[in-house]
Amino acid sequence: MKRMLSHYAAIAIALLHLAFILFVIFGGFLVLRWPRMMWVHLPAAVWGVLIEWFSWYCPLTKWENYFLQQAGRAGYSGGFVAHYIMPVIYPAGLTRGHEIAIGVFVLVLNAGIYMRVFR
């Protein structure tokens, strides 16, 4: 029973992780519709850019791995979540240059959106 609950906790955290990543990248579009969302999105976007640029370890990754280990699993294999969602969060062949480019993309995209919001 504990293994099953740990497995579901790992899946829930992975889904939360994916949602946060999507919010960091595309949340600026929500700010266009609801400008007060800026107070939630801006810190998230800054965190996302800093994680990529400085190779920081996201706490959500730590919890995902913890619960996977508690469930008796060594990694992200098997099932829908492992097959489709984990490769989006952790793509194979991700280099340091790619991480910096991702950070630049997120920064430029959101800077453009925020410039429009402040006009």
Helices and strands as residue ranges (DSSP letters): H 2-26, H 28-33, G 35-37, H 38-54, H 59-70, H 79-80, I 81-85, H 86-89, H 96-118
